[in-house]
Amino acid sequence: MRTDTIIMGGGLSGLACGIALAKRGQRVTIVASGQSTLLFNGGSMELLGNIDGQVITSPLDAISTLPHDHPYSKIGTSRISSLASEAQGLLADAGISMEGTATTNHWRITPMGVAKPAWLTLSENIRIDELDKLPAKRVALMCIRGFFDQPNGMLAHGLRQLGFDVQMVEFTTDDITALRRSPSEMRAASIAKHLMSNNALQRVADQINKLAADADMVLLPSVLGLTDESHFKALQDMVHKPLRLIATLSPAVAGSRMQSALRHYFQMLGGNYLMGDTVVGGNLEGDKLLTVTTAKLGDMPLRANNFVLATGSFVSRGLMANYERVYEPIFDLDVDADGDREQWTRFGIMDPQAYSRYGVATDSGLHCLKHGKPIGNLYAIGSVLSGHDAIKMGDGTGVSLLTALAVAQDILSGNK
Ligand SMILES: Cc1cc2nc3c(=O)[nH]c(=O)nc-3n(C[C@H](O)[C@H](O)[C@H](O)COP(=O)(O)OP(=O)(O)OC[C@H]3O[C@@H](n4cnc5c(N)ncnc54)[C@H](O)[C@@H]3O)c2cc1C
């Protein structure tokens, strides 16, 4: 089988790139070794939320002030706005309906009740456009008895700090109580599976209608919608008050749904998704990568015209470290990282950590470098790239989506 492009890594960046290429008729194979960091995602995407401790309200304006080694600067600031619209369209086409704009950040609420700047948020999740204009005053925070993934006290405290008048409402139903016989069932994904039945949803709605009658808005942990938003819509129809979901601790239902929606869309477009296999090496000749080898296919190397490295950061083993150095494990590409391991981390847990900006070194076209020279048909996208910081800058998902789409455009236009 002839493949135009092979993508290593099937998280947000790999899938977005694969979809953009497959949509334009390319034959694409994604090799994905395991779960991605989308499972940490409670239902929001971030473009740029913070620079040097300053909260960013207008990401498109702020992007032009980023240093030249930031992935957005490499893509070219003039492309950011149209790539951001393309990303939102791609998500919608995959069945992920999100609200927000790249011109002005809104606020998402973390499972701890902290408001963070965000670009896009799932339509059913609570979001705040302006902190001094809350979407409701009196909210009923629904707390499922025995549920593991919502820190109720911290969340309520955080919401009160934001100015909400919070009523904490503990509730259960007979069938949810029955689930508690096995403690592992009280996780968000298991409850979401249970709430795929209309009868189970109706029992939750009855509790909400009985216990939250005084609220202007009802907040329910995000335990609906493993496959799509239909169960949220069904519950909203049964509940007499405006209903919004609030992100839970991970693994999150929203992130897992986004991962499977993107994968199904990619496969629907004819993409080949090799789940559970790992790229372990490749055959480089001069400035060209000819083939890659996977753990399962062994002596049957995969050949393509272009290759995209979308293997993520340390969490996903796209980057690794030993006592001496930080390295990229498949090709031993050049990485931007401090040579002195003392510099990798800072003691304070809330301090910016140098390692979170480490990543594969690339030229201005996001071609990977080895011994300082670009490999013409090997690109890097997403969190394996250096020069950004998903945690401190709030740019993780934006970098993943926009670099993925920029590289797809470059591959399609034959730019080398
Ligand atoms: C704990 C945590 C919380 C986060 N929270 C948020 C948030 O709330 N909002 C937000 O906007 N962003 C958040 N981010 C950042 C965001 O999740 C990432 O920036 C983005 O999703 C990264 O996507 P990716 O595709 O580049 O990498 P990943 O999601 O890491 O995916 C990489 C994939 O490559 C696979 N892989 C690795 N090596 C190989 C190999 N050799 N062969 C084949 N496959 C391989 C991995 O198994 C994985 O599936 C968070 C990140 C983390 C770590």
The ligand as a MOL file (V3000), in Angstrom:
LIG
                    3D

  0  0  0     0  0            999 V3000
M  V30 BEGIN CTAB
M  V30 COUNTS 53 58 0 0 0
M  V30 BEGIN ATOM
M  V30 1 C -1.5140 16.9430 32.5540 0
M  V30 2 C -1.8420 17.7860 31.3650 0
M  V30 3 C -2.9570 18.6030 31.4070 0
M  V30 4 C -3.2540 19.4220 30.3060 0
M  V30 5 N -4.3540 20.2060 30.3740 0
M  V30 6 C -4.6730 21.0010 29.3220 0
M  V30 7 C -5.8380 21.8030 29.3410 0
M  V30 8 O -6.5950 21.7850 30.2850 0
M  V30 9 N -6.1000 22.6050 28.2830 0
M  V30 10 C -5.2850 22.6410 27.2000 0
M  V30 11 O -5.5430 23.4140 26.2750 0
M  V30 12 N -4.1800 21.8630 27.1240 0
M  V30 13 C -3.8480 21.0480 28.1690 0
M  V30 14 N -2.7320 20.2590 28.1180 0
M  V30 15 C -1.9130 20.2940 26.9380 0
M  V30 16 C -2.5360 19.5090 25.7750 0
M  V30 17 O -3.1480 18.3370 26.2510 0
M  V30 18 C -1.4800 19.1400 24.8230 0
M  V30 19 O -0.6990 20.2550 24.4900 0
M  V30 20 C -1.9830 18.5500 23.5180 0
M  V30 21 O -3.1720 17.8280 23.6090 0
M  V30 22 C -0.8560 17.6820 23.0460 0
M  V30 23 O -1.2260 16.9290 21.9310 0
M  V30 24 P -0.1300 16.1340 21.1200 0
M  V30 25 O -0.8530 15.4040 20.0580 0
M  V30 26 O 0.9600 17.0430 20.6990 0
M  V30 27 O 0.5740 15.1160 22.1510 0
M  V30 28 P -0.0120 13.9480 23.0550 0
M  V30 29 O -1.3840 14.2140 23.4770 0
M  V30 30 O 0.9990 13.7330 24.1110 0
M  V30 31 O -0.0600 12.6980 22.0750 0
M  V30 32 C 1.1040 12.0490 21.6560 0
M  V30 33 C 0.7410 10.6540 21.2090 0
M  V30 34 O 1.8760 10.0490 20.6020 0
M  V30 35 C 1.9640 8.7050 21.0240 0
M  V30 36 N 3.3640 8.2690 20.8820 0
M  V30 37 C 4.4470 8.6300 21.6190 0
M  V30 38 N 5.5530 8.0060 21.1550 0
M  V30 39 C 5.1550 7.2540 20.1030 0
M  V30 40 C 5.8330 6.3750 19.2140 0
M  V30 41 N 7.1540 6.1720 19.3120 0
M  V30 42 N 5.1190 5.7420 18.2570 0
M  V30 43 C 3.7890 5.9510 18.1320 0
M  V30 44 N 3.0850 6.7690 18.9500 0
M  V30 45 C 3.7570 7.4180 19.9190 0
M  V30 46 C 1.4760 8.7490 22.4710 0
M  V30 47 O 1.0620 7.4860 22.9010 0
M  V30 48 C 0.3220 9.7340 22.3570 0
M  V30 49 O -0.8600 9.0710 21.9970 0
M  V30 50 C -2.4180 19.4140 29.1830 0
M  V30 51 C -1.3090 18.5600 29.1320 0
M  V30 52 C -1.0160 17.7610 30.2180 0
M  V30 53 C 0.1820 16.8720 30.1410 0
M  V30 END ATOM
M  V30 BEGIN BOND
M  V30 1 1 1 2
M  V30 2 1 2 3
M  V30 3 2 2 52
M  V30 4 2 3 4
M  V30 5 1 4 5
M  V30 6 1 4 50
M  V30 7 2 5 6
M  V30 8 1 6 7
M  V30 9 1 6 13
M  V30 10 2 7 8
M  V30 11 1 7 9
M  V30 12 1 9 10
M  V30 13 2 10 11
M  V30 14 1 10 12
M  V30 15 2 12 13
M  V30 16 1 13 14
M  V30 17 1 14 15
M  V30 18 1 14 50
M  V30 19 1 15 16
M  V30 20 1 16 17
M  V30 21 1 16 18
M  V30 22 1 18 19
M  V30 23 1 18 20
M  V30 24 1 20 21
M  V30 25 1 20 22
M  V30 26 1 22 23
M  V30 27 1 23 24
M  V30 28 2 24 25
M  V30 29 1 24 26
M  V30 30 1 24 27
M  V30 31 1 27 28
M  V30 32 2 28 29
M  V30 33 1 28 30
M  V30 34 1 28 31
M  V30 35 1 31 32
M  V30 36 1 32 33
M  V30 37 1 33 34
M  V30 38 1 33 48
M  V30 39 1 34 35
M  V30 40 1 35 36
M  V30 41 1 35 46
M  V30 42 1 36 37
M  V30 43 1 36 45
M  V30 44 2 37 38
M  V30 45 1 38 39
M  V30 46 1 39 40
M  V30 47 2 39 45
M  V30 48 1 40 41
M  V30 49 2 40 42
M  V30 50 1 42 43
M  V30 51 2 43 44
M  V30 52 1 44 45
M  V30 53 1 46 47
M  V30 54 1 46 48
M  V30 55 1 48 49
M  V30 56 2 50 51
M  V30 57 1 51 52
M  V30 58 1 52 53
M  V30 END BOND
M  V30 END CTAB
M  END
